[in-house]
């Protein structure tokens, strides 16, 4: 266990002990990516595609590591474990296509397969591999925590909003240097 900013005067020690000995349920997720090896640093979660061949595709000229896996941090952004095994059902969209002005709902069933209460952080990522502008390969756009009793299930529902869209509108002009564009 790694403790970042674990407080002063030993205030975090009892909380860490509760997590280690199972008196509390871990529910935090990594806000950074941890590389497999120090030479891989920095590893970023929302990095743009590198142009390298995708895993499983023909890769005659590979420009990655010779002794390590490519693009696979030891613990990726958003990683976290709990004491109860949690499973996910298939995601369901409210509709297959919609204009950009309409809201779309995505829902997923989360099931606690364990014998103790679980606190699961459900994360929603998006990507756009065919965007006109280079976008991150994977971008966190929403998340929620769900408390699940043993052997119980809950439906997590995400509603899209224009600000959450991972895809910039082609009609939007590009921001000038030094300016900020609200999304």
C-alpha positions in Angstrom: 0.0 0.0 0.0 1.3 3.5 -0.9 0.0 6.4 1.1 0.2 9.8 -0.6 -0.2 12.8 1.6 -1.0 10.7 4.6 -1.5 13.5 7.0 0.3 14.9 10.1 0.6 13.8 13.7 -0.2 10.1 12.7 -3.8 10.8 12.1 -3.8 8.5 9.0 -2.2 5.5 10.8 -5.5 4.1 12.3 -7.2 4.5 8.9 -4.4 2.7 7.1 -4.5 -0.1 9.7 -8.3 -0.4 9.2 -7.8 -0.9 5.5 -4.9 -3.3 5.8 -6.8 -5.5 8.4 -10.2 -5.4 6.7 -12.1 -3.3 9.1 -12.8 -0.8 6.3 -13.5 -1.2 2.6 -11.0 0.4 0.2 -12.8 2.6 -2.3 -10.2 5.0 -3.5 -8.8 4.9 -7.1 -5.4 6.0 -8.4 -5.3 9.6 -9.6 -2.0 8.8 -11.4 -0.6 6.0 -13.4 2.3 4.0 -11.8 4.9 2.9 -14.4 6.3 -0.7 -14.5 9.8 0.7 -14.5 11.3 4.1 -13.6 12.6 4.5 -17.1 8.9 4.7 -18.4 8.2 7.8 -16.4 6.3 10.0 -17.0 3.2 7.9 -17.7 0.1 9.8 -18.3 -3.5 8.5 -18.4 -4.9 10.8 -21.0 -2.1 10.7 -23.5 -2.7 11.1 -27.2 -2.3 8.0 -29.4 1.3 7.5 -30.2 0.8 6.2 -33.8 2.2 2.8 -32.7 0.4 -0.2 -34.0 -2.5 -1.3 -31.7 -2.0 -4.5 -29.8 -3.0 -7.6 -31.8 -2.4 -5.9 -35.2 0.5 -6.4 -37.6 3.5 -4.5 -36.3 6.4 -4.8 -38.7 8.2 -1.8 -37.3 7.5 -1.6 -33.6 8.9 1.4 -31.7 8.2 0.3 -28.1 10.2 -1.2 -25.3 12.2 -4.4 -26.0 12.0 -5.7 -22.4 8.7 -4.3 -21.2 5.1 -4.3 -22.4 4.2 -1.3 -24.5 1.7 1.3 -23.2 0.8 -0.8 -20.1 1.6 0.9 -16.8 1.9 -1.3 -13.8 -1.1 0.3 -12.2 -3.1 2.5 -14.6 -5.0 5.7 -13.7 -8.3 4.7 -12.0 -7.0 1.4 -10.7 -8.1 0.2 -7.3 -9.0 -3.0 -5.4 -11.5 -3.9 -2.7 -12.1 -6.9 -0.5 -15.3 -8.0 -2.3 -15.2 -9.2 -5.9 -17.4 -7.0 -8.0 -18.7 -7.7 -11.5 -20.2 -5.6 -14.3 -23.0 -6.5 -16.7 -23.1 -5.3 -20.3 -23.4 -1.5 -20.8 -26.7 -0.3 -22.3 -27.4 2.9 -24.2 -30.7 4.6 -24.3 -30.3 5.0 -28.1 -27.7 4.0 -30.7 -27.6 7.4 -32.4 -28.5 10.9 -31.3 -27.9 14.5 -32.4 -25.2 16.3 -30.3 -27.9 18.4 -28.6 -29.7 15.4 -27.2 -28.9 13.6 -24.0 -28.0 9.9 -24.1 -28.1 7.6 -21.0 -25.7 4.8 -20.4 -26.4 2.3 -17.7 -24.5 -0.7 -16.3 -25.4 -3.3 -13.7 -22.9 -3.6 -10.9 -23.0 -6.9 -8.8 -21.3 -7.7 -5.5 -20.2 -11.3 -5.7 -18.7 -11.3 -2.2 -19.7 -11.9 1.3 -19.1 -8.4 2.6 -20.2 -4.9 1.7 -18.3 -3.4 -1.3 -17.9 0.2 -2.3 -17.2 0.3 -6.0 -16.1 3.3 -8.0 -17.8 3.0 -11.4 -15.8 4.9 -14.0 -16.9 6.0 -17.5 -14.2 6.5 -20.1 -14.6 7.7 -23.7 -12.4 7.8 -26.8 -12.8 8.9 -30.4 -10.3 7.0 -32.6 -11.5 8.7 -35.8 -11.7 12.3 -34.5 -10.7 15.2 -36.8 -8.5 16.5 -33.9 -6.2 14.2 -31.9 -7.9 13.2 -28.7 -6.7 11.1 -25.8 -6.8 7.4 -26.3 -8.9 7.1 -23.1 -10.5 10.0 -21.2 -12.4 9.8 -17.9 -15.6 11.7 -18.3 -17.6 10.7 -15.3 -17.6 8.4 -12.2 -19.7 7.5 -9.2 -19.4 5.4 -6.1 -21.9 2.6 -5.4 -22.3 0.8 -2.1 -23.3 -2.8 -2.5 -24.5 -5.2 0.2 -23.3 -8.8 -0.1 -24.8 -10.6 -3.2 -26.7 -7.5 -4.2 -26.7 -5.5 -7.5 -27.3 -1.9 -8.4 -27.7 -0.1 -11.7 -25.3 2.8 -12.3 -26.7 5.4 -14.7 -24.7 8.1 -16.5 -26.4 10.8 -18.4 -24.5 12.6 -21.1 -24.1 16.4 -21.2 -22.5 18.6 -23.8 -19.7 19.4 -21.4 -18.8 15.7 -21.0 -18.5 15.2 -24.8 -15.0 13.8 -25.6 -15.5 14.9 -29.2 -14.9 18.6 -30.1 -17.5 20.0 -32.5 -16.0 20.7 -36.0 -17.9 24.0 -35.9 -16.0 25.2 -32.9 -12.9 27.2 -33.7 -9.6 26.2 -32.1 -8.6 28.3 -29.1 -5.9 30.8 -29.5 -2.7 30.5 -27.4 -3.3 31.9 -24.0 -7.1 31.6 -24.1 -9.4 29.1 -22.4 -12.5 27.6 -24.0 -15.1 26.3 -21.6 -16.2 22.7 -22.5 
